[in-house]
Structure formats: structure tokens, C-alpha cells
Amino acid sequence: MSVETLQILVFVLVYPGLLFVIAASLFTEWYFRKLYARMQNRMGPAYVGPFGILQPFADFFKLLTSKEDITTVVGLKKSPAFALALGIGALIALLLMTPASPLGIAFNYDIVLALYLMLWATFTFVLVGFMSPNPYTITGTSRYLTMFLVYEPIWVANLLIPTILVTKYFAKAEPSFSLLTTCLHSGELWSNPLTAIATALTFVSALIVLQAKVMFKPFDIPDAEQEVVAGPLTEYSGPKLALIYLLHDAELMVLSLILVFVFLGGPAPFGYGDLLGIPVIIVKYLIVVLVLTIIKASTARYRLDQALGLLAKYSLIPTLIALAITAAIYLT
């Protein structure tokens, strides 16, 4: 095995690969649960590890190793686990295309591949939901698919807008329409009034869409306990449920990190080669998760029609305004 091949295996399996995704995702779950509990005057995780930080790890490994994997007579046995593994793999591949990766994978129009990887990670929940014949599972998945068809085009536009602006202004000698290029130059978008307005509108829209993608309140309609038990997750237990929770946490972690890189300039005002940039990225990431937690803690579940109206009013409209500004800039 060559040294180059060994390096790639380390990146895929360790950082920013599988081990990093598992550790960062479960830490994010602990951070979110701790914040959410404090906002509700509860303790949150407190017993496993210092400040309860190992509780998500304990929950994950308990489901993975100790709980029975129950499958209904007409349910699929192996396909859900295969789909979930692909979803987690898609998020790992996405991280390899960001500045977090030493590989720095980039090529012209790789934003299309990045959007596909994000889409696959989200669509996995739809696949897993429809792989079970339970009526609660079908109902919850149908609700999720309805929201998916509304918010996913908005999410795509949110990622394309800063990519187009960066390609217009800063990508003269670098891959154009590239996720990595966008991440490297996103901080400079805030230096121009017009691009700053478009970036700010798109960032607000992306936060709302991310709230819906991870099914946080007020967009937790698919798994409304009082109505459809656990929605898409109703029939799952044991290792499959552990992978479902891991995929959910990984999606929250990776997409929050994408928002930091694409909209908040990553380590700005420091550079990616500066050690001081690492704590800046971490602080920005924790702030993004904090904002998502505050929204969840301060809102109640909406009906499906109310949720779609909220997405149209506070996410679609800002995105369309930002898209018009971006088109005017790009065509001049």
C-alpha cells in the first residue's frame, strides 16, 4: 500500500472521516440537549462522563449492541441499514470537500456533487420511512416528504447564491462554482454592501431551512408523538435506530459546519492556515447550534400547512430577493 493511499484511508476513517463524524455528531447532541434542557429549567445529561458529555455515546452504543433489532413480518431487514450507511457516507464525503479536509477536494462545478451529497443524506429519512409498512411510519414520512419538496429547492438556492458571488469576484485562478473555493472566500462577501445583503438574507433563510431539515420545532410535524408516535422511526429499534439517530446528529453537525464555512467566513478574521482560526470556527459553530436550539425551545409545533407557509414567508422570499441581487451582480 502506497503512502498516498494510506493517507487517504486515514482521512476517510479518522479525520474528517467516520471517527470524527461520530465524535463530533454525538458531542453536538450533548451540547444541544444540555442547552435545550437549561432553557426548560432541566439538568439535561449529567451522569455519564464529566457534565454528562458521554451520555450520547452511551445511548448510541447501547442501541447498537444491547437492544434487539426487531423487524416486522413484511418489513425490510437489511435495506434500511444499507440506506443509513450510505447517508452517513455521503456526509463524510461532503466534509472531504471542505477546508476541514487535508485533501482539499475541489474541481469546477463540484457544488453540484456537494448538493447531491446533502440531498442524499436528507432523502435517506424518506427511504427509511417508506421501507416500513406501519401506517404511522407512512403518515410521518409523507409529512416529511411534503416539507422536503418545499425546503430542498430553497436550500439548493441558498448554497448556490454565495457560490455564484464568490465565482464572480474571487475565483479567477481557482476552481469555479466550487464548494471549497466558496468556503475559502466567503468572508470577503461581507466586505461589499450588495454581496453582504445577499449573503445575510441567504444565511437567515438557510438557518430556517436547516431547522426543517433536522425536524426541529416548529417543523417536527413528521414525528409528532401525540399523532403519529415517532413518525418515520416508529418501527425501528436496536442498531437501525442507533444509525438513524447518528445520521440525524451527523446531518445537524455537518450542515451547521457548512453554514459556518459558506456564510460566516470560517476562521475569519483569521486565515485557514492560522491556528487561531480553529477556535473561531468552533465558536461560530456552537453559536449556529445555539440559535437552532433557541428557535426549537421558543416555538411550538406547527401544522403542516402552517409550516409550509412559514417556509414560504421567512425562507423562500428572502432567498428570492438574494437571488435577484445575485443575478444583477453576476450579469453586470
URPEGI-V317323 format. One record per pair of residues at least 6 apart in sequence whose C-alpha atoms are under 7 Angstrom apart, sorted by the first residue. I is the first residue (numbers start at 1). J is the second residue. Records with the same first field share a line. If there is no record, write none. Layout:
BEGIN
I->J + J
END
This chain:
BEGIN
11->17
12->18
13->19
14->20
16->95 + 96 + 100 + 101
17->92
18->92
21->250
25->249 + 250 + 253
26->56 + 57 + 249
28->253
29->56 + 249
30->53 + 56
32->293
33->44
34->44 + 45
36->293 + 297
37->43 + 44
39->297
45->52 + 55
46->52
48->54 + 55
60->242
63->238 + 239 + 242
64->238 + 239 + 242
65->239
67->238
68->237 + 238
69->237 + 238 + 239
70->237
71->77
75->131 + 132 + 133
76->131 + 132
80->128 + 131
81->240
83->124
84->124 + 243 + 244 + 247
87->120 + 121 + 124 + 247
88->121 + 247
90->117 + 120 + 121
91->117 + 118 + 121 + 254
94->114 + 117
95->101
96->103 + 104 + 105
97->104 + 105 + 106 + 179 + 180
98->104 + 179 + 180
99->180
106->175 + 178 + 180
107->175 + 178
108->175 + 176 + 177 + 178
109->176 + 177 + 178
110->177 + 178 + 179
111->177 + 178 + 179
115->156
126->141 + 145
129->137 + 138 + 141 + 232 + 233
130->138 + 141
132->235
136->228 + 229 + 231 + 234
137->231 + 232 + 233 + 234
138->232
139->231
140->222 + 223 + 228 + 231 + 232
141->222 + 231 + 232
143->221 + 222
144->222
147->308
151->209
154->316
155->206 + 209
158->202 + 206 + 319
161->323 + 326
162->182 + 199
163->177 + 178 + 179 + 182
164->177
165->326
166->182 + 185 + 186
167->176 + 177
168->330
170->185
171->181
174->181
175->181
182->262
183->261 + 262 + 265
186->262 + 263 + 264 + 265
187->264 + 265 + 268
189->195 + 196
190->196
198->322 + 325 + 326
199->263
201->318 + 319 + 322
202->318 + 319 + 322
203->263
205->314 + 315 + 318 + 319
208->315
209->315
211->219 + 292
212->219
214->248 + 252
216->296
217->296 + 299 + 300 + 301
218->296 + 299 + 300 + 301 + 302
219->301 + 302 + 307
220->301
221->301 + 302 + 303 + 304
222->231
223->229 + 230 + 231 + 232
224->230 + 231
256->285 + 288 + 289
257->285
260->266 + 284 + 285
266->281
267->277 + 278 + 280 + 281
268->277
270->276 + 277
271->277
END
